[in-house]
């Protein structure tokens, strides 16, 4: 995350460490980006083995969501559920950020080999910001984190 902050697109984040849960570890938090974009992260890491004194882990469930503060989501990658015609649970949702309506063709299957790690998702959001910069009300402003109330993490249960 330090590299992402140094890039200038990411302003700050609340991803600080791993929380221990029954199945392994949980990473959750928010990332503030230019354009008043907030990336919400929810990622469960399952312990699949041990190597010496360390755990071997892999992502078990995840959701990366991007929204424009004061408006709506525009992008989400997750494995929340299966969709007819999809070969596995890994998919991408695209939304109109002004209305929140899901765009035609969404959700679309991306498949396990193509699901993005968090740094890839941040890059995808950065590209979206560049493509929509002229439409955004505050393209050079970062949102303040923790300004929303309620449960902001898209738990998968």
URJO-V467856 format. One record per residue. N is the residue number from 0. RES is the residue in one letter. PHI is phi in degrees with one decimal (* if undefined). PSI is psi in radians with two decimals (* if undefined). Layout:
BEGIN
n=N res=RES phi=PHI psi=PSI
n=N res=RES phi=PHI psi=PSI
END
This chain:
BEGIN
n=0 res=X phi=* psi=-0.53
n=1 res=X phi=-59.9 psi=-0.70
n=2 res=X phi=-64.1 psi=-0.72
n=3 res=X phi=-63.1 psi=-0.70
n=4 res=X phi=-66.0 psi=-0.74
n=5 res=X phi=-63.9 psi=-0.41
n=6 res=X phi=-67.4 psi=-0.37
n=7 res=X phi=97.2 psi=-0.37
n=8 res=X phi=-79.0 psi=-0.72
n=9 res=X phi=-88.9 psi=2.26
n=10 res=X phi=-96.0 psi=-0.77
n=11 res=X phi=-162.3 psi=3.00
n=12 res=X phi=-155.9 psi=2.84
n=13 res=X phi=-116.3 psi=0.38
n=14 res=X phi=-88.0 psi=1.69
n=15 res=X phi=-128.9 psi=1.57
n=16 res=X phi=86.2 psi=-3.11
n=17 res=X phi=-107.5 psi=2.44
n=18 res=X phi=-101.5 psi=2.28
n=19 res=X phi=-77.2 psi=2.27
n=20 res=X phi=-128.7 psi=3.04
n=21 res=X phi=-53.3 psi=-0.79
n=22 res=X phi=-85.5 psi=-0.23
n=23 res=X phi=162.1 psi=-1.83
n=24 res=X phi=-139.6 psi=2.72
n=25 res=X phi=-127.0 psi=2.35
n=26 res=X phi=-119.3 psi=2.17
n=27 res=X phi=-149.1 psi=2.65
n=28 res=X phi=161.6 psi=-2.97
n=29 res=X phi=-125.4 psi=2.69
n=30 res=X phi=-127.7 psi=2.13
n=31 res=X phi=-90.4 psi=2.27
n=32 res=X phi=-129.2 psi=2.85
n=33 res=X phi=-55.5 psi=2.70
n=34 res=X phi=83.9 psi=0.21
n=35 res=X phi=56.6 psi=0.65
n=36 res=X phi=-89.9 psi=2.37
n=37 res=X phi=-119.5 psi=2.17
n=38 res=X phi=-99.2 psi=2.19
n=39 res=X phi=-104.9 psi=2.28
n=40 res=X phi=-117.5 psi=2.30
n=41 res=X phi=-138.6 psi=2.03
n=42 res=X phi=-142.9 psi=2.09
n=43 res=X phi=-99.1 psi=2.26
n=44 res=X phi=-111.4 psi=2.18
n=45 res=X phi=-96.5 psi=2.43
n=46 res=X phi=-77.7 psi=2.10
n=47 res=X phi=-113.6 psi=0.02
n=48 res=X phi=167.5 psi=-3.03
n=49 res=X phi=-139.7 psi=2.52
n=50 res=X phi=-127.5 psi=1.97
n=51 res=X phi=55.4 psi=-2.11
n=52 res=X phi=-100.2 psi=0.37
n=53 res=X phi=-128.4 psi=2.71
n=54 res=X phi=-85.8 psi=2.56
n=55 res=X phi=-101.6 psi=2.14
n=56 res=X phi=-128.2 psi=2.77
n=57 res=X phi=-146.1 psi=2.68
n=58 res=X phi=-64.3 psi=2.32
n=59 res=X phi=-108.4 psi=-0.78
n=60 res=X phi=-139.0 psi=2.57
n=61 res=X phi=-154.8 psi=2.76
n=62 res=X phi=-153.1 psi=2.19
n=63 res=X phi=-115.7 psi=2.17
n=64 res=X phi=-126.2 psi=2.39
n=65 res=X phi=-123.3 psi=2.33
n=66 res=X phi=-141.2 psi=2.82
n=67 res=X phi=-100.2 psi=2.12
n=68 res=X phi=-54.0 psi=2.27
n=69 res=X phi=87.1 psi=-0.10
n=70 res=X phi=-125.2 psi=-2.17
n=71 res=X phi=-137.2 psi=3.07
n=72 res=X phi=-62.8 psi=2.65
n=73 res=X phi=-127.4 psi=-0.26
n=74 res=X phi=-157.0 psi=2.41
n=75 res=X phi=-148.1 psi=2.31
n=76 res=X phi=-111.3 psi=2.33
n=77 res=X phi=-162.1 psi=3.08
n=78 res=X phi=-130.7 psi=0.68
n=79 res=X phi=-64.7 psi=-0.67
n=80 res=X phi=-159.9 psi=2.91
n=81 res=X phi=-87.4 psi=2.62
n=82 res=X phi=-120.9 psi=2.52
n=83 res=X phi=-56.9 psi=2.34
n=84 res=X phi=87.6 psi=-0.17
n=85 res=X phi=-90.2 psi=2.45
n=86 res=X phi=-77.3 psi=-0.40
n=87 res=X phi=-153.1 psi=-3.02
n=88 res=X phi=-81.8 psi=-0.12
n=89 res=X phi=-83.3 psi=2.05
n=90 res=X phi=-148.4 psi=2.96
n=91 res=X phi=-126.1 psi=2.37
n=92 res=X phi=-109.7 psi=2.38
n=93 res=X phi=-120.2 psi=2.38
n=94 res=X phi=-130.2 psi=2.73
n=95 res=X phi=-79.0 psi=2.03
n=96 res=X phi=-65.3 psi=-0.39
n=97 res=X phi=-80.9 psi=-0.66
n=98 res=X phi=-106.0 psi=-0.42
n=99 res=X phi=84.3 psi=-0.03
n=100 res=X phi=-72.8 psi=2.42
n=101 res=X phi=-69.9 psi=2.39
n=102 res=X phi=-79.2 psi=2.71
n=103 res=X phi=-55.3 psi=2.45
n=104 res=X phi=85.7 psi=-0.04
n=105 res=X phi=-104.1 psi=2.44
n=106 res=X phi=-78.3 psi=2.67
n=107 res=X phi=-119.5 psi=2.50
n=108 res=X phi=-72.3 psi=2.35
n=109 res=X phi=-115.6 psi=-0.46
n=110 res=X phi=83.0 psi=2.62
n=111 res=X phi=-51.8 psi=-0.80
n=112 res=X phi=-65.0 psi=-0.32
n=113 res=X phi=-108.1 psi=0.03
n=114 res=X phi=-68.7 psi=2.43
n=115 res=X phi=-83.2 psi=2.50
n=116 res=X phi=-75.1 psi=2.93
n=117 res=X phi=-57.2 psi=-0.73
n=118 res=X phi=-62.6 psi=-0.63
n=119 res=X phi=-65.8 psi=-0.72
n=120 res=X phi=-62.7 psi=-0.74
n=121 res=X phi=-59.7 psi=-0.71
n=122 res=X phi=-62.9 psi=-0.71
n=123 res=X phi=-63.3 psi=-0.74
n=124 res=X phi=-65.5 psi=-0.71
n=125 res=X phi=-59.1 psi=-0.76
n=126 res=X phi=-63.0 psi=-0.70
n=127 res=X phi=-62.4 psi=-0.77
n=128 res=X phi=-57.7 psi=-0.80
n=129 res=X phi=-62.8 psi=-0.70
n=130 res=X phi=-71.0 psi=-0.47
n=131 res=X phi=-111.9 psi=0.16
n=132 res=X phi=-50.4 psi=-0.78
n=133 res=X phi=-70.0 psi=-0.32
n=134 res=X phi=-90.7 psi=-0.39
n=135 res=X phi=-75.2 psi=2.41
n=136 res=X phi=-62.6 psi=-0.63
n=137 res=X phi=-135.5 psi=1.27
n=138 res=X phi=-65.6 psi=-0.33
n=139 res=X phi=-111.2 psi=0.19
n=140 res=X phi=-106.5 psi=2.52
n=141 res=X phi=-102.1 psi=2.48
n=142 res=X phi=-76.7 psi=2.70
n=143 res=X phi=-83.8 psi=2.26
n=144 res=X phi=-80.1 psi=2.67
n=145 res=X phi=79.8 psi=0.21
n=146 res=X phi=-85.7 psi=-0.18
n=147 res=X phi=-98.6 psi=2.76
n=148 res=X phi=-111.6 psi=2.92
n=149 res=X phi=86.2 psi=-3.13
n=150 res=X phi=-79.8 psi=2.02
n=151 res=X phi=-104.8 psi=0.09
n=152 res=X phi=-105.9 psi=2.18
n=153 res=X phi=-78.7 psi=1.21
n=154 res=X phi=-54.1 psi=2.62
n=155 res=X phi=-97.2 psi=0.08
n=156 res=X phi=-83.7 psi=*
END
